């Protein structure tokens, strides 16, 4: 049954994605908020498919901690779901993403048009400089910046490995950081075909004000996200 549920969702995923990608192609000639609207509809449709075909729903806690833009959202990353949800949660997300994704036909065009924040991990210091340039523009446009501090998806319970990019954004932009914990990997695994029914929980945590030292900031960020994530994973069971 789990395989069949996953198969039906994957069919829905590709059909829905193809339809939305084609439907919003004219948006590439229009202001970027048009494409942003399309991305929100796409994300809502995917979550609809998860609920109908898999029996997987989601809930958000702690929204009172989500400050008005501009702010940095530093989120745990366990699943593809974590990249989808931000198109629903905030109106105009600027997501830090791998530069290689910009080379994907159609999808990459939309990412460029909506001014997401690319980072080329092979470019060393130049990558950081370029990321900060795009991040400043997003801040000045009063957008929510979304970054996954570990840079890639991690399995639930895996040893955390926070990268310096989030500290660079925190120091350079001078705006608060809102940590986010979640347990999505318990239901939609990193490289898993099957998805489990249940309820994903995502939780905004207490904001970290600007001005702290790098060491204090990183310690506070990691402690907040990892402690809350472990609690959510325990609640999810499996």
C-alpha positions as CSV (number, residue, x, y, z in Angstrom):
1,X,0.0,0.0,0.0
2,X,2.8,2.4,0.8
3,X,4.4,1.8,-2.6
4,X,1.1,2.4,-4.4
5,X,0.5,5.6,-2.4
6,X,4.0,6.9,-3.3
7,X,3.5,6.0,-6.9
8,X,0.2,7.9,-7.1
9,X,1.8,10.9,-5.5
10,X,4.8,10.9,-7.8
11,X,2.5,10.8,-10.8
12,X,0.6,13.7,-9.4
13,X,3.8,15.5,-8.6
14,X,5.1,15.4,-12.2
15,X,1.8,16.1,-13.8
16,X,1.0,19.0,-11.6
17,X,4.5,20.4,-11.9
18,X,4.4,20.1,-15.7
19,X,1.0,21.8,-15.9
20,X,2.0,24.7,-13.7
21,X,5.4,25.2,-15.4
22,X,3.7,25.5,-18.7
23,X,0.8,27.6,-17.5
24,X,3.1,30.3,-15.9
25,X,5.7,30.5,-18.7
26,X,4.1,33.9,-19.8
27,X,4.9,35.1,-16.3
28,X,8.6,35.2,-17.2
29,X,7.7,38.4,-19.2
30,X,5.8,39.9,-16.3
31,X,6.7,41.2,-12.8
32,X,8.1,38.5,-10.6
33,X,5.2,38.5,-8.2
34,X,3.2,36.7,-11.0
35,X,5.6,33.8,-10.9
36,X,5.7,33.9,-7.1
37,X,1.9,33.4,-7.2
38,X,2.4,30.4,-9.5
39,X,5.0,28.9,-7.1
40,X,2.5,29.3,-4.2
41,X,-0.2,27.5,-6.2
42,X,2.3,24.8,-7.2
43,X,3.3,24.2,-3.5
44,X,-0.4,24.2,-2.4
45,X,-1.1,21.6,-5.1
46,X,1.7,19.3,-4.0
47,X,0.6,19.4,-0.3
48,X,-2.9,18.6,-1.5
49,X,-1.5,15.5,-3.3
50,X,0.4,14.5,-0.1
51,X,-2.8,14.7,1.9
52,X,-5.0,12.8,-0.7
53,X,-2.6,10.1,-1.9
54,X,-0.3,9.6,1.1
55,X,-2.3,10.7,4.0
56,X,0.4,13.2,5.0
57,X,-0.6,16.6,6.4
58,X,1.3,19.4,8.0
59,X,1.0,21.9,10.8
60,X,3.0,24.9,11.9
61,X,3.8,26.0,15.4
62,X,5.2,29.3,16.8
63,X,4.1,31.6,14.0
64,X,4.2,34.4,16.5
65,X,8.0,34.2,16.3
66,X,8.0,34.9,12.5
67,X,9.1,38.5,12.3
68,X,8.1,40.8,9.5
69,X,10.5,41.0,6.6
70,X,13.4,41.5,6.2
71,X,14.5,38.6,8.4
72,X,16.7,35.5,7.9
73,X,14.9,32.2,8.3
74,X,17.4,29.4,9.2
75,X,15.6,26.1,8.8
76,X,16.5,22.5,9.4
77,X,16.5,20.5,6.2
78,X,15.4,16.8,6.1
79,X,13.2,16.5,3.0
80,X,12.2,18.0,-0.3
81,X,9.1,19.2,1.5
82,X,11.2,21.8,3.3
83,X,11.9,23.6,0.1
84,X,8.3,23.5,-1.0
85,X,6.7,24.9,2.1
86,X,8.3,28.3,2.0
87,X,6.3,29.3,-1.1
88,X,3.2,29.0,1.1
89,X,4.5,30.2,4.5
90,X,5.9,33.6,3.3
91,X,4.8,35.8,0.4
92,X,8.1,36.6,-1.3
93,X,10.8,34.1,-0.1
94,X,14.4,34.6,-1.3
95,X,15.9,31.1,-0.8
96,X,19.6,30.3,-0.7
97,X,20.0,27.5,-3.3
98,X,22.6,25.6,-5.2
99,X,23.7,27.4,-8.3
100,X,23.4,24.2,-10.3
101,X,19.6,24.3,-10.0
102,X,19.5,27.5,-12.1
103,X,20.6,25.3,-15.1
104,X,17.5,23.2,-15.0
105,X,15.2,24.2,-17.9
106,X,12.1,26.1,-16.9
107,X,12.6,25.6,-13.2
108,X,15.9,27.5,-13.3
109,X,14.3,30.2,-15.4
110,X,11.6,30.7,-12.7
111,X,14.3,30.8,-10.0
112,X,16.2,33.5,-11.8
113,X,13.1,35.5,-12.5
114,X,12.1,35.5,-8.8
115,X,15.6,36.4,-7.8
116,X,16.5,33.5,-5.6
117,X,19.9,33.5,-4.0
118,X,22.4,31.1,-5.8
119,X,25.6,29.8,-4.2
120,X,28.3,28.0,-6.1
121,X,30.0,25.8,-3.5
122,X,33.0,25.2,-5.8
123,X,33.8,28.9,-6.0
124,X,35.3,29.3,-2.5
125,X,35.4,32.9,-1.3
126,X,33.8,34.3,-4.5
127,X,30.7,32.2,-3.8
128,X,30.3,33.8,-0.4
129,X,30.8,37.3,-1.9
130,X,28.2,36.6,-4.6
131,X,25.7,35.2,-2.1
132,X,26.0,38.3,0.1
133,X,25.4,40.6,-2.9
134,X,22.1,38.8,-3.7
135,X,21.2,38.6,-0.1
136,X,21.6,42.4,0.4
137,X,19.3,43.0,-2.5
138,X,16.7,40.7,-1.0
139,X,17.0,42.4,2.4
140,X,16.6,45.9,0.8
141,X,13.5,44.6,-1.0
142,X,12.0,43.6,2.4
143,X,12.0,39.9,1.6
144,X,12.2,36.9,3.9
145,X,15.6,35.2,3.3
146,X,15.5,31.4,3.7
147,X,18.7,29.4,4.3
148,X,19.3,25.8,5.3
149,X,22.4,26.2,7.6
150,X,23.6,22.6,6.9
151,X,23.5,23.1,3.2
152,X,21.9,19.8,2.4
153,X,19.2,17.4,3.6
154,X,20.1,15.4,6.7
155,X,18.4,12.2,8.0
156,X,16.6,12.4,11.3
157,X,19.1,11.9,14.1
158,X,22.2,12.5,11.9
159,X,25.1,14.5,13.4
160,X,24.5,18.2,12.6
161,X,27.1,20.1,10.5
162,X,26.4,23.8,10.3
163,X,28.2,25.7,7.6
164,X,29.5,29.3,7.8
165,X,27.1,30.7,5.2
166,X,24.4,31.5,7.8
167,X,26.9,33.3,10.0
168,X,28.1,35.4,7.1
169,X,24.5,36.4,6.3
170,X,23.9,37.2,10.0
171,X,27.0,39.4,10.3
172,X,26.6,41.1,7.0
173,X,22.9,41.9,6.8
174,X,22.4,43.0,10.4
175,X,18.9,41.6,10.7
176,X,17.3,39.0,13.1
177,X,17.5,35.3,12.5
178,X,14.4,33.0,13.1
179,X,15.4,29.4,13.7
180,X,13.0,26.7,12.4
181,X,12.8,23.1,13.5
182,X,10.9,20.3,11.8
183,X,10.4,16.5,11.5
184,X,9.7,16.1,7.8
185,X,12.4,13.5,7.3
186,X,10.3,11.1,9.4
187,X,7.7,11.0,6.7
188,X,9.4,12.0,3.4
189,X,13.0,10.6,3.6
190,X,16.0,12.1,2.0
191,X,16.2,9.7,-0.9
192,X,13.1,7.5,-0.2
193,X,10.5,6.7,-2.8
194,X,7.8,5.9,-0.3
195,X,6.2,8.5,2.0
196,X,4.6,7.8,5.3
197,X,1.2,9.0,6.4
198,X,1.1,11.3,9.5
199,X,1.6,14.9,10.3
200,X,4.7,17.0,9.6
201,X,5.3,19.6,12.2
202,X,7.4,22.7,11.6
203,X,8.1,25.1,14.4
204,X,9.4,28.7,14.4
205,X,11.6,29.3,17.4
206,X,12.5,32.4,19.3
207,X,14.3,34.9,17.1
208,X,18.0,35.7,17.5
209,X,18.7,39.4,17.5
210,X,21.5,40.9,15.4
211,X,24.9,41.9,17.0
212,X,26.1,38.7,18.6
213,X,29.6,37.3,18.1
214,X,29.9,34.6,15.5
215,X,30.6,31.9,18.1
216,X,27.7,32.9,20.3
217,X,25.3,33.1,17.3
218,X,26.3,29.7,15.9
219,X,26.0,28.0,19.2
220,X,22.6,29.5,20.0
221,X,21.3,28.7,16.5
222,X,22.4,25.1,16.5
223,X,21.3,24.5,20.0
224,X,17.8,25.9,19.3
225,X,17.2,24.0,16.0
226,X,18.7,20.7,17.1
227,X,16.9,20.6,20.5
228,X,13.5,21.4,19.0
229,X,14.1,19.1,16.1
230,X,14.9,16.1,18.4
231,X,11.7,16.9,20.3
232,X,9.6,16.9,17.1
233,X,11.2,13.7,15.9
234,X,10.3,12.0,19.2
235,X,6.8,13.2,18.9
236,X,6.5,11.7,15.4
237,X,7.7,8.3,16.4
238,X,8.3,5.7,13.7
